[in-house]
């Protein structure tokens, strides 16, 4: 069997006499086999030049096109305790339907009349604001009256000052006149004295002149006193003007100080009113938050917090809801090396979990059980799994997607790229090259210039 002996069995024994050897080594079998090999080789060469659609295979997951259509959880913005459930898991709810009722757990909000009492505080503070406003108006009137009175007092004092100045002027004239009269009397007494010594005037006439001289001296002193007194009156009038100005300036300053104090208290009261109104609105809104309502039409998926009397913190998840109206989509993940090959409106074939399919990834036209999709969004930053997320929507030009698929189920995606010969695809696979890079029609390799 191993043919390691020098004595060849096929040379000593004639095998042609056996029927099996005649059937196997017959020449017409060699001829048919050679034809088969040639035909097979020609068929392989032809197949190698058949078109093959390059593709990128990736697992996907059913999702929704817009974020508000995706499954969500409902949280409570305030802490509380569950008091009553109005729905069961699987129930359909409309937007605004009550899902559950909660009660308060903070002692600050235990008062059932908290809103009404806050409203009463607002009314009291508003009355306080009105009182301060009235006080400010009264002080404004008082300041106006004091200002008017000061004006009149100053005019009176200025008139008195003018009268005093005129009296000084009049007394100064009288004083000069008395001085002239004194000089005249002095000359007359001198002349009468000489005439008396000469015997031309009598003693009586001399004494009369002396009496007039003395009266003139007395009148001079009296007029000088009046003149000085008039000057003092001018000084007193000027002091009176300064006193009036100081007095009424002090009164006006005190009234303005009281006015500013009242306005400050008024502003403080208005700030308190604003704060109370904010608290009032917050309390009213908080009362509405005791009823957890559906944010949109949908189905209750799961009660995350169950039971009666269970407490929770603000922002804690209470129940999950799935919107009833949504636009279905698929998210697929592409390796970074293949990302430049994926563009918007790119055609993609999809196989859904649970739907049998016969897939020829290179010949999508003869695949069975797959559905058409196209790319609508490509993620700009890599996902935590090290791939880029691509969003797909149904292709309107293809068969509609099954109605029974649900958000969250799996799918397999095949992104269709360039058409190349099969030999080129085999060569690319053997060398580990990525699919051909190409730009779709109308796409630019340069970034848009703004």
C-alpha positions, 0 to 999 in steps of 0.5 A, a space after each residue: 500500500 505504501 509502495 516502499 518495496 522494490 518489488 512493484 505489485 502493479 508491475 507483476 500483477 495485471 490489474 486491467 482484468 478487473 472490472 473495477 479497474 476497467 470502469 475507473 481507468 477508462 479513457 472516456 471518464 478522463 475526458 468527461 472529467 476534464 470537460 467538467 474541470 474546464 467548464 467549472 474553471 470557466 464558470 468560476 472565472 465568469 463568477 469572479 467578474 460578476 458584480 458584488 456590492 460591498 457592504 458593512 455588516 453591523 448589529 442594530 437595535 430598534 429605536 425611535 427617530 426623535 428623543 421625545 418618542 423614546 421610552 422614558 421614566 416619570 420622576 417627581 420634582 418633589 419628595 413625597 409618599 405614594 398614596 394611591 395608584 390610578 393605573 396598572 402596568 400595561 394600561 394605555 394613558 392619554 396626556 394629562 391622565 393621573 397616574 398616581 397621587 402622592 402626599 407631602 413628607 416635609 413638615 414645612 408643607 404640612 399645613 393644609 391652609 398654607 396657600 390661603 395663609 400665604 395669600 393673607 400675608 400678601 394682602 397685609 404686606 400690600 396694605 403696608 406698602 400702601 401705607 408707606 406710599 401714603 406716608 411718602 406723599 404726606 412727607 412730600 407735601 410737608 417738604 413742599 410746605 416747608 420750602 414755601 414757608 422758607 421762601 416767604 421767611 427769606 423774603 421777609 428777612 431780606 425786606 427787613 435787611 433792606 429797610 435796615 440798610 435804608 435806615 442806616 443811610 437815612 441816619 448817616 445823612 442825619 448824622 452829617 446834618 447834625 455835625 454841620 449844625 454843630 459846626 455852625 453853632 460853634 462858629 456862632 458862639 465864637 462870633 457872639 463871644 467876640 461881639 459880647 467882649 466888644 459890648 455889641 452883644 448882650 450876655 443873654 444872647 451869648 448864653 442863648 448861643 451857648 445853649 444852642 451849641 450844647 443842644 447841637 452837641 447832644 443831638 450829635 451824640 443822639 444821632 450817632 447812637 441812632 446811626 450805630 443802632 441802624 448798623 446793628 439792625 442791618 447785622 441782625 437782619 443778615 443774621 436773621 436770614 442765615 438763621 432762617 436758612 439754617 432752620 428751614 434747611 434742617 426742617 427740610 433735611 429731617 423731612 427728606 430723611 423721614 421720606 427716604 426712610 419711608 421709601 426704604 421701608 416701602 421697597 422692603 415691603 414690596 420685596 417681601 410682597 414679591 417673595 410672598 407672591 413667589 412662595 404663593 405661586 410655588 405652593 400652588 404649583 407644589 399642590 398640583 405636583 401631588 398628582 403625577 400625570 402622563 406627559 404624553 400619550 402612551 402605555 405604562 411599562 413598569 411601576 418602578 416604585 410600588 406599594 402604598 406609603 413608600 417614600 422617595 426623593 425628588 428626581 427619583 424614577 417612579 414609573 416607566 412609560 412608552 409613547 404610543 405615537 412614534 416614528 420607528 428607526 434603527 441605530 447601528 454602530 460602525 467601526 471607525 475604519 468604515 465611518 468615511 464610507 457611510 453617508 446620509 441617504 445611504 441605502 441599508 438592508 435590515 433583517 429584524 429578529 424574529 423575521 426569517 430571511 435569506 441574505 446574500 450580502 453582496 447581492 441585495 436584490 436577491 435577498 429574501 426577508 430583508 427590508 430597506 432603510 436609509 441613513 438619516 444621521 451619523 454620530 459626530 463623536 464615538 460611542 462608549 463601545 468604540 464605534 460610531 452610532 448611525 441612525 436609520 429610517 425606513 426607505 419609502 421606496 422599499 417595502 414597509 417595515 413590519 407593524 409588529 416590531 417593537 422598540 428595543 428589539 434587535 436587528 442586523 444591518 447591511 450598509 450597501 456600498 460600491 459595486 465591484 467584481 467578486 475577484 476584487 472583493 476576494 482580493 480585498 478580503 484576503 489582504 484585509 483592506 477596507 471597502 473602497 472609499 467613494 463619495 456619493 453623487 453630489 457630495 463634496 470632499 471639501 467642507 462647506 464654507 460659511 
